[in-house]
């Protein structure tokens, strides 16, 4: 008579393996989605910081242009030759 071999993997083992695989896939998907959201928030923060820095750069460029005009340099030269310290002159 022909004897049937006992299956190597029982149906309970296969079900547990399938369930653990699905759980691992679900957790990895959750992790990826949360990381994507966090990266999106960080990008938003960096864009805001970039806008502030660009505005500050523009302000500093305008101050530099004002300070390097001929009129300003003449006023600074006159102020220093009259004995007024450099730090006492304020930009108008």
C-alpha positions as CSV (number, residue, x, y, z in Angstrom):
1,X,0.0,0.0,0.0
2,X,1.1,3.5,-0.7
3,X,1.8,5.7,2.3
4,X,1.3,9.4,2.2
5,X,4.0,11.6,3.5
6,X,3.3,14.0,6.2
7,X,3.5,17.6,4.8
8,X,6.7,19.4,5.8
9,X,4.8,22.6,6.6
10,X,1.5,22.4,8.4
11,X,-1.4,24.7,7.4
12,X,-1.1,26.5,10.8
13,X,2.6,27.2,10.2
14,X,1.9,28.6,6.7
15,X,-0.9,30.8,8.1
16,X,1.4,32.2,10.8
17,X,4.1,32.9,8.3
18,X,1.6,34.6,6.0
19,X,0.2,36.7,8.8
20,X,3.7,37.8,10.0
21,X,4.7,38.7,6.5
22,X,1.6,40.8,6.0
23,X,2.2,42.5,9.4
24,X,5.8,43.3,8.4
25,X,4.7,44.8,5.1
26,X,2.0,46.8,6.8
27,X,4.5,48.2,9.4
28,X,7.0,49.0,6.8
29,X,4.4,50.9,4.8
30,X,3.3,52.9,7.9
31,X,7.0,53.7,8.6
32,X,7.6,54.9,5.0
33,X,4.4,57.1,5.1
34,X,5.3,58.6,8.4
35,X,8.9,59.4,7.3
36,X,7.5,61.0,4.1
37,X,5.2,63.2,6.2
38,X,8.1,64.2,8.5
39,X,10.3,65.0,5.5
40,X,7.5,67.1,4.1
41,X,7.3,69.1,7.3
42,X,11.1,69.6,7.3
43,X,11.0,70.8,3.7
44,X,8.4,73.4,4.7
45,X,10.5,74.6,7.6
46,X,13.6,74.9,5.4
47,X,11.6,76.8,2.7
48,X,10.5,79.2,5.4
49,X,14.0,79.6,6.7
50,X,15.2,80.2,3.1
51,X,12.7,83.0,2.6
52,X,13.8,84.7,5.8
53,X,17.5,84.4,4.8
54,X,16.8,85.8,1.3
55,X,15.0,88.7,2.8
56,X,17.9,89.3,5.2
57,X,20.4,89.1,2.3
58,X,18.4,91.7,0.3
59,X,18.3,94.0,3.3
60,X,22.1,93.6,3.8
61,X,22.7,94.3,0.1
62,X,20.7,97.5,0.3
63,X,22.6,98.6,3.4
64,X,25.9,97.8,1.7
65,X,24.9,99.8,-1.4
66,X,23.9,102.7,0.8
67,X,27.2,102.6,2.7
68,X,29.3,102.4,-0.4
69,X,27.7,105.4,-2.2
70,X,30.0,108.4,-2.8
71,X,27.9,110.7,-0.6
72,X,28.1,108.3,2.3
73,X,31.8,107.8,1.9
74,X,32.3,111.5,1.8
75,X,30.3,112.0,5.0
76,X,32.3,109.2,6.7
77,X,35.6,110.8,5.6
78,X,34.5,114.2,6.9
79,X,33.3,112.7,10.2
80,X,36.6,111.0,10.8
81,X,38.7,114.0,9.9
82,X,36.7,116.2,12.3
83,X,37.5,113.8,15.2
84,X,34.2,112.0,15.3
85,X,34.7,108.2,15.9
86,X,33.6,105.8,13.3
87,X,31.1,104.1,15.5
88,X,29.2,107.3,16.3
89,X,28.0,107.9,12.8
90,X,24.6,106.4,12.1
91,X,23.1,105.7,8.6
92,X,20.2,107.8,7.6
